[in-house]
Amino acid sequence: MTTRTDDLRLPEVRGRRTTDRRLEFGAQGRTLNVFSHGFLALWAVMIILPTLWVVLGSFKSNAQLGSSAWSWPTHWSFGSFARAWSQGIGGYFANTLAVMAVSITATMLFGSMAAYVLARYRFRGNRVIYYGFVAGAMFPVYLALVPLFFQVNNLHLLNTRTGLAMVYTAFSLPFTIFFLHSFFRTLPTAVQEAAFVDGCSHTRAFFQVMLPMARPGLVSVGIFNVLGQWNQYLLPVVLMQRQRGDTKAHQVVTQGLVNLLSAQGYAADFPALFAGMTIAMLPVLVVYLSFQRQVQAGLTSGALK
């Protein structure tokens, strides 16, 4: 009985090939890892340095800004914040909070209800309605400015907080429904069926059972909506136009920063401008840093389930 030499070497050859492939994939993974970390580090520098420059500039004087823009303040002064607040930032800030209190609440309430029904119930036209919302997320706001202006004007809601909150809600709903639709589909059906067996109505099962289970997704999409609506500039410019003799009470924080920039361009009070920008950045930074883990959990929970 004879044994071929190739048969004896075959496991050894396969082992070498497997080792070579692992080494090759490991080298590619390390290269990709270095590239991705380098890109993220560059991106972090591009975000942190301008933010740090603005924050430090708000504590300086005009002379310090002119002499050395990147140095630490020799004398930390908080007077620029008082000047920015007295020039209207406080009113813009309060007005933005009032608008977003209505728009975020309406967006999360109606968006979660629509996403839950579209994800958990089967009825005729379900997919048509869902894809209609998805198509709305791809619709640029720039194309709707003119008809949107006339529509809001016909409803007598132009230059009002209510009209701006309604528009914010309408443009935030498509993304909210698209995000939460996938999240509600990952929730276990057995829990919903157990709630119905215990006598829960559809409304009670949604608010007391399914909605608490969807908390990570709600927090994530809520943060995205807060950031998007807080930084919105184009819609307030179109829908919150100042008339002759009107005050600044109805304008939001993004418009207020532009007005402050125009005013400080002539007054040369750039620390007050930087202080206004710091005040505008502070709420979104606090919100994101406070809910950072919940946002990450909401983004990954759908994939993990």
Backbone as CSV, one residue per row, in Angstrom:
resi,resn,N_x,N_y,N_z,CA_x,CA_y,CA_z,C_x,C_y,C_z
1,MET,0.855,-1.203,0.000,0.000,0.000,0.000,0.880,1.238,0.000
2,THR,0.603,2.138,-0.910,1.415,3.348,-1.050,0.579,4.580,-0.752
3,THR,1.254,5.610,-0.301,0.592,6.892,0.003,1.251,7.978,-0.819
4,ARG,0.419,8.787,-1.464,0.958,9.853,-2.296,1.516,10.974,-1.424
5,THR,2.608,11.525,-1.898,3.250,12.624,-1.155,2.384,13.871,-1.146
6,ASP,1.610,14.093,-2.241,0.743,15.290,-2.314,-0.344,15.244,-1.261
7,ASP,-0.856,14.035,-0.989,-1.911,13.919,0.016,-1.390,14.249,1.410
8,LEU,-0.091,13.860,1.653,0.484,14.163,2.956,0.758,15.644,3.129
9,ARG,1.068,16.331,2.066,1.390,17.765,2.148,0.157,18.662,2.072
10,LEU,-0.996,18.075,1.696,-2.183,18.912,1.479,-2.613,19.679,2.723
11,PRO,-2.729,19.059,3.918,-3.110,19.852,5.113,-2.117,20.956,5.427
12,GLU,-0.818,20.647,5.211,0.197,21.665,5.483,0.058,22.842,4.535
13,VAL,-0.236,22.573,3.257,-0.415,23.650,2.275,-1.633,24.487,2.604
14,ARG,-2.718,23.792,2.990,-3.933,24.539,3.354,-3.692,25.422,4.571
15,GLY,-2.949,24.891,5.534,-2.647,25.692,6.716,-1.818,26.909,6.380
16,ARG,-0.879,26.764,5.471,-0.079,27.920,5.067,-0.924,28.957,4.343
17,ARG,-1.815,28.476,3.475,-2.676,29.418,2.747,-3.591,30.179,3.702
18,THR,-4.139,29.449,4.680,-5.019,30.114,5.658,-4.250,31.156,6.468
19,THR,-3.016,30.797,6.857,-2.198,31.746,7.610,-1.846,32.962,6.775
20,ASP,-1.503,32.723,5.487,-1.178,33.843,4.603,-2.383,34.765,4.420
21,ARG,-3.580,34.181,4.281,-4.775,35.019,4.119,-5.053,35.832,5.374
22,ARG,-4.876,35.202,6.522,-5.089,35.938,7.775,-4.103,37.082,7.916
23,LEU,-2.849,36.827,7.548,-1.857,37.897,7.612,-2.198,39.019,6.638
24,GLU,-2.681,38.620,5.440,-3.033,39.635,4.442,-4.212,40.476,4.909
25,PHE,-5.256,39.781,5.422,-6.422,40.522,5.919,-6.061,41.372,7.135
26,GLY,-5.156,40.851,7.994,-4.733,41.627,9.153,-3.991,42.884,8.756
27,ALA,-3.138,42.785,7.727,-2.421,43.973,7.248,-3.384,44.984,6.648
28,GLN,-4.366,44.484,5.867,-5.361,45.396,5.292,-6.198,46.056,6.379
29,GLY,-6.563,45.264,7.409,-7.348,45.836,8.511,-6.583,46.898,9.264
30,ARG,-5.287,46.668,9.491,-4.477,47.680,10.183,-4.339,48.942,9.354
31,THR,-4.165,48.773,8.028,-4.075,49.948,7.154,-5.374,50.743,7.176
32,LEU,-6.507,50.033,7.070,-7.804,50.707,7.107,-8.047,51.357,8.461
33,ASN,-7.596,50.692,9.536,-7.775,51.242,10.872,-6.976,52.524,11.048
34,VAL,-5.734,52.525,10.560,-4.908,53.728,10.644,-5.513,54.859,9.834
35,PHE,-6.012,54.537,8.639,-6.625,55.571,7.797,-7.876,56.153,8.449
36,SER,-8.743,55.276,8.976,-9.990,55.753,9.589,-9.706,56.587,10.837
37,HIS,-8.752,56.139,11.670,-8.424,56.908,12.869,-7.765,58.244,12.515
38,GLY,-6.952,58.236,11.480,-6.356,59.496,11.042,-7.395,60.469,10.527
39,PHE,-8.370,59.954,9.767,-9.440,60.814,9.262,-10.274,61.366,10.407
40,LEU,-10.608,60.512,11.388,-11.391,60.973,12.535,-10.625,61.999,13.355
41,ALA,-9.313,61.807,13.495,-8.507,62.792,14.227,-8.483,64.130,13.499
42,LEU,-8.344,64.092,12.179,-8.369,65.334,11.399,-9.724,66.018,11.507
43,TRP,-10.787,65.221,11.457,-12.138,65.782,11.581,-12.341,66.412,12.964
44,ALA,-11.832,65.756,14.000,-11.960,66.304,15.350,-11.221,67.623,15.479
45,VAL,-10.028,67.708,14.872,-9.271,68.959,14.917,-10.026,70.072,14.200
46,MET,-10.625,69.758,13.054,-11.377,70.755,12.290,-12.602,71.249,13.053
47,ILE,-13.159,70.436,13.935,-14.334,70.838,14.709,-13.925,71.540,16.003
48,ILE,-12.919,70.990,16.684,-12.575,71.494,18.018,-11.869,72.838,17.952
49,LEU,-10.949,73.013,17.009,-10.173,74.255,16.969,-11.052,75.489,16.725
50,PRO,-11.934,75.508,15.705,-12.789,76.704,15.563,-13.698,76.940,16.761
51,THR,-14.220,75.835,17.339,-15.073,75.994,18.522,-14.301,76.582,19.687
52,LEU,-13.086,76.079,19.911,-12.251,76.604,20.988,-11.885,78.058,20.729
53,TRP,-11.625,78.410,19.475,-11.282,79.790,19.138,-12.442,80.736,19.436
54,VAL,-13.662,80.315,19.117,-14.834,81.148,19.390,-15.038,81.304,20.893
55,VAL,-14.930,80.203,21.635,-15.158,80.272,23.082,-14.111,81.149,23.757
56,LEU,-12.844,80.988,23.387,-11.793,81.821,23.974,-11.962,83.282,23.582
57,GLY,-12.388,83.522,22.337,-12.584,84.902,21.900,-13.677,85.624,22.649
58,SER,-14.646,84.886,23.178,-15.722,85.530,23.930,-15.250,86.064,25.279
59,PHE,-14.092,85.598,25.769,-13.558,86.066,27.055,-12.465,87.121,26.874
60,LYS,-12.185,87.500,25.649,-11.129,88.477,25.393,-11.715,89.850,25.113
61,SER,-10.822,90.805,24.979,-11.190,92.146,24.540,-10.807,92.302,23.074
62,ASN,-11.246,93.382,22.476,-10.897,93.626,21.079,-9.387,93.753,20.899
63,ALA,-8.713,94.371,21.870,-7.260,94.516,21.765,-6.568,93.162,21.803
64,GLN,-7.026,92.264,22.662,-6.433,90.934,22.731,-6.710,90.121,21.469
65,LEU,-7.898,90.270,20.919,-8.207,89.563,19.672,-7.336,90.062,18.531
66,GLY,-7.084,91.369,18.509,-6.271,91.916,17.436,-4.799,91.593,17.567
67,SER,-4.320,91.481,18.809,-2.888,91.220,19.017,-2.547,89.750,18.859
68,SER,-3.367,88.872,19.431,-3.086,87.436,19.360,-4.406,86.695,19.439
69,ALA,-4.875,86.245,18.279,-6.192,85.629,18.215,-6.225,84.245,18.842
70,TRP,-5.086,83.514,18.852,-5.075,82.137,19.328,-4.515,81.985,20.740
71,SER,-4.110,83.048,21.376,-3.564,82.933,22.729,-4.694,82.858,23.755
72,TRP,-4.339,82.391,24.961,-5.314,82.354,26.039,-5.573,83.773,26.543
73,PRO,-6.761,84.044,27.006,-7.054,85.394,27.506,-6.166,85.754,28.699
74,THR,-5.584,86.924,28.658,-4.780,87.394,29.796,-5.674,87.819,30.960
75,HIS,-6.866,88.280,30.632,-7.835,88.657,31.660,-9.197,88.125,31.223
76,TRP,-9.720,87.149,31.983,-10.995,86.519,31.638,-12.139,87.468,31.994
77,SER,-12.808,87.961,30.961,-13.888,88.925,31.151,-15.210,88.316,30.690
78,PHE,-16.242,88.486,31.496,-17.570,87.989,31.166,-18.491,89.109,30.673
79,GLY,-17.933,90.288,30.460,-18.767,91.397,30.021,-19.330,91.218,28.632
80,SER,-18.644,90.465,27.761,-19.149,90.258,26.402,-20.448,89.468,26.407
81,PHE,-20.610,88.558,27.355,-21.858,87.800,27.442,-23.015,88.706,27.839
82,ALA,-22.756,89.634,28.753,-23.800,90.574,29.147,-24.179,91.491,27.990
83,ARG,-23.180,91.934,27.213,-23.484,92.799,26.066,-24.254,92.038,24.994
84,ALA,-23.869,90.792,24.726,-24.598,89.999,23.735,-26.025,89.733,24.184
85,TRP,-26.205,89.459,25.468,-27.553,89.199,25.978,-28.405,90.457,25.907
86,SER,-27.828,91.593,26.211,-28.587,92.851,26.171,-28.923,93.286,24.752
87,GLN,-28.167,92.807,23.765,-28.425,93.171,22.382,-29.404,92.231,21.685
88,GLY,-30.052,91.359,22.454,-31.151,90.579,21.881,-30.978,89.084,21.867
89,ILE,-29.807,88.561,22.223,-29.607,87.119,22.188,-30.560,86.409,23.137
90,GLY,-30.855,87.018,24.268,-31.784,86.413,25.212,-33.162,86.216,24.613
91,GLY,-33.657,87.245,23.881,-34.958,87.116,23.221,-34.962,86.064,22.125
92,TYR,-33.900,86.042,21.314,-33.793,85.019,20.269,-33.747,83.622,20.889
93,PHE,-33.007,83.487,21.971,-32.861,82.216,22.647,-34.212,81.721,23.169
94,ALA,-34.938,82.588,23.849,-36.238,82.209,24.407,-37.235,81.882,23.306
95,ASN,-37.196,82.646,22.218,-38.128,82.395,21.120,-37.848,81.050,20.465
96,THR,-36.573,80.697,20.307,-36.228,79.407,19.722,-36.699,78.265,20.613
97,LEU,-36.518,78.411,21.920,-36.984,77.378,22.838,-38.499,77.213,22.776
98,ALA,-39.224,78.319,22.641,-40.681,78.243,22.568,-41.129,77.524,21.298
99,VAL,-40.493,77.831,20.174,-40.858,77.180,18.911,-40.539,75.692,18.966
100,MET,-39.347,75.352,19.463,-38.925,73.959,19.458,-39.661,73.132,20.499
101,ALA,-40.136,73.743,21.567,-40.935,72.995,22.537,-42.191,72.441,21.890
102,VAL,-42.772,73.198,20.963,-43.960,72.733,20.249,-43.585,71.783,19.121
103,SER,-42.582,72.152,18.331,-42.254,71.364,17.137,-41.657,69.998,17.502
104,ILE,-40.755,69.947,18.483,-40.162,68.664,18.866,-41.215,67.748,19.479
105,THR,-42.077,68.293,20.326,-43.134,67.481,20.925,-44.067,66.918,19.858
106,ALA,-44.496,67.772,18.919,-45.386,67.304,17.858,-44.693,66.309,16.936
107,THR,-43.433,66.565,16.618,-42.696,65.655,15.738,-42.555,64.276,16.355
108,MET,-42.154,64.210,17.624,-41.947,62.917,18.267,-43.271,62.196,18.502
109,LEU,-44.318,62.917,18.837,-45.619,62.280,19.091,-46.210,61.711,17.808
110,PHE,-46.386,62.567,16.801,-47.003,62.111,15.557,-46.090,61.159,14.783
111,GLY,-44.782,61.417,14.832,-43.857,60.547,14.119,-43.822,59.148,14.703
112,SER,-43.793,59.035,16.024,-43.781,57.707,16.646,-45.095,56.973,16.424
113,MET,-46.212,57.684,16.473,-47.497,57.035,16.229,-47.601,56.523,14.797
114,ALA,-47.202,57.335,13.833,-47.271,56.905,12.438,-46.302,55.755,12.163
115,ALA,-45.090,55.838,12.699,-44.115,54.766,12.489,-44.585,53.465,13.123
116,TYR,-45.209,53.540,14.285,-45.699,52.331,14.956,-46.799,51.653,14.141
117,VAL,-47.736,52.424,13.653,-48.831,51.849,12.858,-48.298,51.254,11.559
118,LEU,-47.414,51.955,10.881,-46.881,51.458,9.622,-45.993,50.239,9.815
119,ALA,-45.355,50.115,10.967,-44.444,49.002,11.201,-45.136,47.768,11.762
120,ARG,-46.208,47.940,12.552,-46.798,46.811,13.266,-48.130,46.343,12.710
121,TYR,-48.752,47.100,11.831,-50.065,46.736,11.317,-50.001,46.609,9.801
122,ARG,-50.730,45.661,9.284,-50.804,45.437,7.843,-52.182,45.851,7.341
123,PHE,-52.225,46.751,6.410,-53.474,47.205,5.809,-53.190,47.685,4.396
124,ARG,-54.218,47.825,3.617,-54.071,48.238,2.231,-53.551,49.683,2.168
125,GLY,-52.503,49.878,1.394,-51.894,51.194,1.256,-50.790,51.463,2.248
126,ASN,-50.424,50.453,3.054,-49.380,50.641,4.062,-48.069,51.069,3.423
127,ARG,-47.610,50.311,2.437,-46.330,50.607,1.810,-46.369,51.908,1.025
128,VAL,-47.530,52.231,0.443,-47.641,53.488,-0.301,-47.447,54.677,0.631
129,ILE,-48.077,54.620,1.802,-47.934,55.708,2.771,-46.497,55.790,3.274
130,TYR,-45.908,54.627,3.550,-44.537,54.614,4.064,-43.563,55.197,3.044
131,TYR,-43.656,54.749,1.802,-42.741,55.267,0.787,-43.034,56.732,0.465
132,GLY,-44.247,57.187,0.709,-44.539,58.601,0.564,-43.770,59.436,1.579
133,PHE,-43.717,58.942,2.822,-42.907,59.634,3.837,-41.420,59.571,3.498
134,VAL,-40.953,58.422,3.018,-39.545,58.300,2.644,-39.209,59.267,1.520
135,ALA,-40.106,59.400,0.558,-39.881,60.355,-0.529,-39.843,61.782,-0.010
136,GLY,-40.639,62.065,1.023,-40.610,63.397,1.609,-39.283,63.721,2.252
137,ALA,-38.575,62.703,2.775,-37.257,62.937,3.364,-36.221,63.306,2.320
138,MET,-36.458,62.915,1.066,-35.514,63.234,-0.007,-35.868,64.523,-0.736
139,PHE,-36.922,65.196,-0.302,-37.379,66.412,-0.973,-36.638,67.614,-0.400
140,PRO,-35.868,68.341,-1.195,-35.125,69.497,-0.660,-36.064,70.622,-0.250
141,VAL,-35.756,71.233,0.879,-36.594,72.317,1.371,-36.523,73.532,0.448
142,TYR,-35.421,73.671,-0.285,-35.248,74.835,-1.154,-36.317,74.878,-2.258
143,LEU,-36.774,73.711,-2.704,-37.760,73.677,-3.782,-39.148,74.080,-3.319
144,ALA,-39.376,74.076,-2.011,-40.720,74.352,-1.489,-40.845,75.720,-0.850
145,LEU,-39.831,76.542,-0.949,-39.862,77.811,-0.222,-40.975,78.740,-0.714
146,VAL,-41.097,78.875,-2.017,-42.103,79.809,-2.558,-43.517,79.319,-2.275
147,PRO,-43.907,78.093,-2.646,-45.272,77.656,-2.287,-45.493,77.580,-0.790
148,LEU,-44.435,77.252,-0.029,-44.581,77.201,1.420,-44.872,78.579,1.990
149,PHE,-44.219,79.593,1.465,-44.463,80.962,1.941,-45.921,81.360,1.712
150,PHE,-46.440,81.112,0.507,-47.827,81.498,0.205,-48.828,80.666,0.999
151,GLN,-48.501,79.378,1.211,-49.412,78.533,1.976,-49.507,79.001,3.425
152,VAL,-48.373,79.284,4.043,-48.377,79.767,5.423,-49.039,81.146,5.504
153,ASN,-48.831,81.979,4.500,-49.459,83.295,4.473,-50.978,83.179,4.345
154,ASN,-51.448,82.221,3.530,-52.890,82.032,3.383,-53.537,81.536,4.671
155,LEU,-52.762,80.830,5.484,-53.276,80.361,6.769,-53.147,81.416,7.860
156,HIS,-52.649,82.598,7.498,-52.462,83.708,8.434,-51.513,83.313,9.578
157,LEU,-50.495,82.534,9.252,-49.515,82.093,10.245,-48.122,82.618,9.941
158,LEU,-48.017,83.531,8.998,-46.714,84.101,8.670,-46.249,84.998,9.817
159,ASN,-44.946,84.944,10.125,-44.353,85.720,11.211,-44.915,85.347,12.575
160,THR,-45.286,84.075,12.738,-45.782,83.591,14.026,-44.981,82.361,14.447
161,ARG,-44.887,82.169,15.746,-44.195,80.980,16.252,-44.953,79.709,15.885
162,THR,-46.281,79.782,15.885,-47.082,78.604,15.552,-46.822,78.133,14.129
163,GLY,-46.791,79.074,13.188,-46.527,78.700,11.799,-45.150,78.077,11.618
164,LEU,-44.136,78.662,12.265,-42.787,78.107,12.142,-42.708,76.729,12.791
165,ALA,-43.358,76.520,13.924,-43.353,75.215,14.578,-44.039,74.165,13.715
166,MET,-45.127,74.533,13.048,-45.819,73.591,12.163,-44.934,73.190,10.983
167,VAL,-44.212,74.140,10.424,-43.330,73.834,9.292,-42.165,72.966,9.755
168,TYR,-41.593,73.280,10.903,-40.539,72.429,11.469,-41.033,70.995,11.626
169,THR,-42.238,70.847,12.146,-42.794,69.514,12.362,-42.978,68.777,11.043
170,ALA,-43.508,69.463,10.047,-43.767,68.822,8.753,-42.483,68.349,8.085
171,PHE,-41.425,69.130,8.167,-40.181,68.757,7.507,-39.362,67.762,8.338
172,SER,-39.686,67.594,9.611,-38.970,66.621,10.444,-39.658,65.264,10.492
173,LEU,-40.928,65.208,10.139,-41.669,63.954,10.229,-41.129,62.855,9.312
174,PRO,-40.790,63.116,8.046,-40.323,62.012,7.193,-39.129,61.264,7.755
175,PHE,-38.103,61.978,8.198,-36.933,61.301,8.756,-37.286,60.577,10.049
176,THR,-38.125,61.190,10.881,-38.514,60.558,12.139,-39.248,59.256,11.896
177,ILE,-40.182,59.253,10.954,-40.947,58.039,10.652,-40.048,56.979,10.032
178,PHE,-39.171,57.393,9.144,-38.249,56.441,8.517,-37.337,55.780,9.550
179,PHE,-36.837,56.550,10.496,-35.941,56.017,11.519,-36.689,55.112,12.475
180,LEU,-37.837,55.550,12.976,-38.553,54.779,13.986,-39.272,53.576,13.391
181,HIS,-39.587,53.613,12.107,-40.250,52.471,11.468,-39.378,51.223,11.588
182,SER,-38.110,51.347,11.260,-37.198,50.212,11.378,-37.011,49.796,12.829
183,PHE,-37.044,50.749,13.738,-36.842,50.419,15.145,-38.047,49.672,15.706
184,PHE,-39.266,50.110,15.383,-40.454,49.430,15.898,-40.578,48.007,15.351
185,ARG,-40.061,47.753,14.173,-40.134,46.410,13.600,-39.236,45.424,14.338
186,THR,-38.220,45.926,15.043,-37.324,45.039,15.791,-37.866,44.680,17.167
187,LEU,-38.908,45.354,17.640,-39.444,45.055,18.961,-40.183,43.726,18.939
188,PRO,-40.125,42.948,20.032,-40.761,41.619,20.045,-42.279,41.704,19.950
189,THR,-42.845,40.862,19.117,-44.292,40.817,18.943,-44.982,40.180,20.139
190,ALA,-44.280,39.285,20.839,-44.892,38.581,21.968,-45.315,39.542,23.071
191,VAL,-44.550,40.592,23.291,-44.906,41.564,24.334,-46.192,42.294,23.966
192,GLN,-46.307,42.682,22.708,-47.526,43.356,22.262,-48.733,42.436,22.376
193,GLU,-48.594,41.183,21.978,-49.702,40.232,22.076,-50.076,39.970,23.522
194,ALA,-49.084,39.921,24.422,-49.386,39.733,25.840,-50.158,40.915,26.409
195,ALA,-49.841,42.113,25.941,-50.586,43.291,26.389,-52.039,43.229,25.937
196,PHE,-52.280,42.765,24.712,-53.656,42.634,24.232,-54.414,41.564,25.018
197,VAL,-53.727,40.480,25.368,-54.366,39.429,26.149,-54.759,39.931,27.533
198,ASP,-53.941,40.811,28.103,-54.241,41.374,29.421,-55.313,42.449,29.384
199,GLY,-55.843,42.757,28.211,-56.947,43.699,28.103,-56.565,45.101,27.678
200,CYS,-55.320,45.314,27.233,-54.908,46.644,26.786,-55.529,46.965,25.434
201,SER,-55.937,48.198,25.286,-56.368,48.667,23.969,-55.140,48.970,23.121
202,HIS,-55.367,49.254,21.839,-54.252,49.565,20.962,-53.527,50.830,21.422
203,THR,-54.289,51.823,21.874,-53.678,53.072,22.333,-52.863,52.847,23.604
204,ARG,-53.435,52.105,24.541,-52.730,51.856,25.802,-51.496,50.981,25.579
205,ALA,-51.611,50.000,24.694,-50.452,49.154,24.402,-49.318,49.970,23.783
206,PHE,-49.674,50.948,22.980,-48.642,51.777,22.359,-47.948,52.659,23.382
207,PHE,-48.716,53.403,24.184,-48.126,54.380,25.096,-47.491,53.731,26.330
208,GLN,-48.032,52.631,26.817,-47.541,52.058,28.064,-46.618,50.857,27.869
209,VAL,-46.630,50.247,26.698,-45.816,49.049,26.487,-44.761,49.273,25.412
210,MET,-45.188,49.606,24.204,-44.271,49.671,23.070,-43.407,50.924,23.092
211,LEU,-43.988,52.056,23.466,-43.226,53.303,23.467,-42.075,53.286,24.471
212,PRO,-42.260,52.798,25.705,-41.096,52.699,26.597,-40.012,51.760,26.077
213,MET,-40.382,50.709,25.374,-39.388,49.809,24.810,-38.585,50.474,23.692
214,ALA,-39.165,51.456,23.055,-38.506,52.155,21.949,-37.759,53.389,22.408
215,ARG,-37.470,53.498,23.698,-36.829,54.697,24.230,-35.479,55.002,23.580
216,PRO,-34.584,54.019,23.364,-33.306,54.361,22.709,-33.486,54.993,21.335
217,GLY,-34.396,54.448,20.542,-34.637,55.041,19.230,-35.257,56.414,19.313
218,LEU,-36.161,56.618,20.267,-36.780,57.927,20.438,-35.754,58.974,20.844
219,VAL,-34.840,58.611,21.742,-33.814,59.556,22.167,-32.906,59.913,20.996
220,SER,-32.524,58.920,20.206,-31.618,59.171,19.087,-32.238,60.105,18.061
221,VAL,-33.432,59.780,17.609,-34.055,60.623,16.590,-34.450,61.977,17.177
222,GLY,-34.747,62.017,18.476,-35.040,63.298,19.107,-33.837,64.221,19.112
223,ILE,-32.643,63.669,19.370,-31.420,64.479,19.341,-31.175,65.017,17.941
224,PHE,-31.357,64.180,16.924,-31.161,64.640,15.549,-32.150,65.754,15.195
225,ASN,-33.376,65.629,15.649,-34.361,66.671,15.373,-34.025,67.968,16.103
226,VAL,-33.556,67.862,17.337,-33.172,69.061,18.083,-32.025,69.780,17.383
227,LEU,-31.011,69.033,16.968,-29.873,69.651,16.291,-30.295,70.283,14.979
228,GLY,-31.108,69.570,14.199,-31.524,70.099,12.904,-32.388,71.340,13.020
229,GLN,-33.327,71.345,13.957,-34.219,72.490,14.098,-33.521,73.668,14.771
230,TRP,-32.613,73.393,15.683,-31.897,74.489,16.344,-31.012,75.241,15.345
231,ASN,-30.388,74.514,14.418,-29.479,75.126,13.450,-30.180,75.586,12.179
232,GLN,-31.496,75.469,12.109,-32.225,75.855,10.905,-32.175,77.375,10.713
233,TYR,-31.837,77.784,9.517,-31.749,79.219,9.226,-32.645,79.636,8.067
234,LEU,-32.723,78.796,7.025,-33.438,79.200,5.821,-34.930,79.362,6.061
235,LEU,-35.547,78.416,6.730,-36.987,78.501,6.982,-37.355,79.707,7.852
236,PRO,-36.635,79.996,8.951,-36.980,81.212,9.698,-36.812,82.489,8.894
237,VAL,-35.809,82.548,8.016,-35.623,83.755,7.208,-36.823,83.990,6.298
238,VAL,-37.381,82.905,5.749,-38.517,83.031,4.831,-39.818,83.281,5.579
239,LEU,-40.015,82.618,6.705,-41.304,82.635,7.383,-41.370,83.602,8.557
240,MET,-40.245,84.155,8.995,-40.231,85.074,10.138,-39.607,86.394,9.719
241,GLN,-40.175,87.020,8.739,-39.647,88.268,8.222,-40.090,89.430,9.096
242,ARG,-39.158,90.306,9.388,-39.456,91.490,10.195,-40.127,92.550,9.329
243,GLN,-41.212,93.050,9.853,-41.889,94.155,9.197,-41.438,95.477,9.804
244,ARG,-41.689,96.549,9.101,-41.285,97.865,9.592,-42.025,98.177,10.894
245,GLY,-41.268,98.527,11.900,-41.851,98.851,13.196,-41.973,97.674,14.135
246,ASP,-41.752,96.440,13.618,-41.832,95.264,14.483,-40.556,95.116,15.300
247,THR,-40.666,94.425,16.412,-39.501,94.137,17.243,-38.863,92.821,16.803
248,LYS,-37.808,92.422,17.503,-37.096,91.197,17.161,-37.660,89.974,17.894
249,ALA,-38.799,90.126,18.558,-39.249,89.087,19.474,-39.534,87.761,18.778
250,HIS,-39.913,87.783,17.489,-40.321,86.559,16.826,-39.181,85.884,16.074
251,GLN,-38.006,86.428,16.086,-36.907,85.809,15.363,-36.187,84.803,16.242
252,VAL,-35.574,83.802,15.580,-34.920,82.720,16.309,-33.428,82.996,16.403
253,VAL,-32.713,82.078,17.037,-31.341,82.336,17.402,-30.422,82.444,16.188
254,THR,-30.672,81.681,15.123,-29.825,81.780,13.940,-29.965,83.141,13.274
255,GLN,-31.188,83.660,13.222,-31.373,85.014,12.705,-30.731,86.044,13.626
256,GLY,-30.810,85.797,14.938,-30.214,86.726,15.878,-28.703,86.813,15.731
257,LEU,-28.047,85.690,15.430,-26.601,85.717,15.230,-26.232,86.515,13.983
258,VAL,-27.029,86.399,12.936,-26.772,87.189,11.727,-26.974,88.673,12.019
259,ASN,-28.033,89.007,12.743,-28.247,90.401,13.111,-27.121,90.927,14.003
260,LEU,-26.666,90.076,14.929,-25.563,90.481,15.803,-24.273,90.649,15.014
261,LEU,-24.064,89.803,14.008,-22.884,89.938,13.159,-22.912,91.251,12.392
262,SER,-24.076,91.604,11.857,-24.188,92.872,11.132,-23.953,94.063,12.051
263,ALA,-24.478,93.980,13.274,-24.315,95.088,14.206,-22.868,95.212,14.679
264,GLN,-22.242,94.066,14.993,-20.877,94.117,15.505,-19.865,94.421,14.409
265,GLY,-20.265,94.210,13.158,-19.361,94.580,12.082,-19.094,96.069,12.053
266,TYR,-20.060,96.873,12.473,-19.870,98.326,12.524,-19.358,98.780,13.884
267,ALA,-19.772,98.091,14.946,-19.352,98.492,16.283,-18.005,97.912,16.677
268,ALA,-17.541,96.912,15.947,-16.244,96.256,16.196,-16.198,95.632,17.576
269,ASP,-17.326,95.105,18.047,-17.377,94.410,19.327,-17.438,92.911,19.054
270,PHE,-16.328,92.379,18.591,-16.297,90.964,18.223,-16.389,90.032,19.423
271,PRO,-15.898,90.380,20.613,-16.138,89.499,21.770,-17.621,89.270,22.043
272,ALA,-18.452,90.291,21.840,-19.892,90.102,22.027,-20.457,89.142,20.985
273,LEU,-19.948,89.217,19.749,-20.376,88.284,18.709,-19.979,86.859,19.068
274,PHE,-18.739,86.679,19.526,-18.296,85.353,19.922,-19.080,84.852,21.134
275,ALA,-19.428,85.743,22.035,-20.239,85.347,23.184,-21.626,84.886,22.745
276,GLY,-22.218,85.583,21.772,-23.506,85.149,21.246,-23.430,83.783,20.584
277,MET,-22.350,83.526,19.852,-22.175,82.214,19.229,-21.977,81.133,20.290
278,THR,-21.265,81.454,21.365,-21.076,80.488,22.447,-22.398,80.167,23.127
279,ILE,-23.220,81.178,23.352,-24.536,80.953,23.958,-25.393,80.079,23.054
280,ALA,-25.296,80.279,21.742,-26.087,79.487,20.800,-25.601,78.044,20.725
281,MET,-24.280,77.828,20.891,-23.741,76.467,20.821,-23.958,75.680,22.098
282,LEU,-24.040,76.368,23.226,-24.053,75.692,24.514,-25.212,74.709,24.680
283,PRO,-26.457,75.042,24.343,-27.551,74.081,24.562,-27.396,72.787,23.782
284,VAL,-27.013,72.872,22.504,-26.904,71.649,21.716,-25.735,70.795,22.190
285,LEU,-24.652,71.428,22.642,-23.534,70.666,23.193,-23.942,69.946,24.467
286,VAL,-24.679,70.620,25.327,-25.124,70.000,26.570,-26.070,68.839,26.286
287,VAL,-26.995,69.040,25.351,-27.953,67.981,25.026,-27.246,66.763,24.450
288,TYR,-26.324,66.994,23.519,-25.649,65.855,22.889,-24.738,65.125,23.869
289,LEU,-23.969,65.863,24.655,-23.075,65.218,25.610,-23.848,64.475,26.700
290,SER,-25.024,64.984,27.055,-25.824,64.330,28.090,-26.429,63.019,27.607
291,PHE,-26.772,62.953,26.311,-27.447,61.771,25.779,-26.582,61.040,24.748
292,GLN,-25.274,61.171,24.853,-24.388,60.557,23.863,-24.509,59.039,23.864
293,ARG,-24.524,58.430,25.036,-24.619,56.970,25.108,-25.963,56.480,24.589
294,GLN,-27.041,57.211,24.893,-28.355,56.803,24.402,-28.429,56.897,22.889
295,VAL,-27.773,57.918,22.308,-27.762,58.038,20.851,-27.025,56.867,20.230
296,GLN,-25.876,56.498,20.770,-25.129,55.366,20.239,-25.898,54.062,20.408
297,ALA,-26.567,53.902,21.547,-27.357,52.679,21.760,-28.536,52.608,20.790
298,GLY,-29.161,53.762,20.513,-30.283,53.767,19.585,-29.872,53.476,18.166
299,LEU,-28.680,53.937,17.773,-28.218,53.696,16.413,-27.798,52.251,16.188
300,THR,-27.333,51.578,17.229,-26.840,50.206,17.081,-27.831,49.142,17.515
301,SER,-28.884,49.508,18.230,-29.803,48.499,18.757,-30.534,47.771,17.648
302,GLY,-30.890,48.495,16.570,-31.574,47.843,15.464,-30.729,46.779,14.817
303,ALA,-29.427,47.034,14.685,-28.533,46.045,14.075,-28.302,44.864,15.023
304,LEU,-28.232,45.149,16.342,-27.973,44.075,17.291,-29.168,43.148,17.418
305,LYS,-30.368,43.696,17.330,-31.559,42.850,17.453,-31.832,42.076,16.170
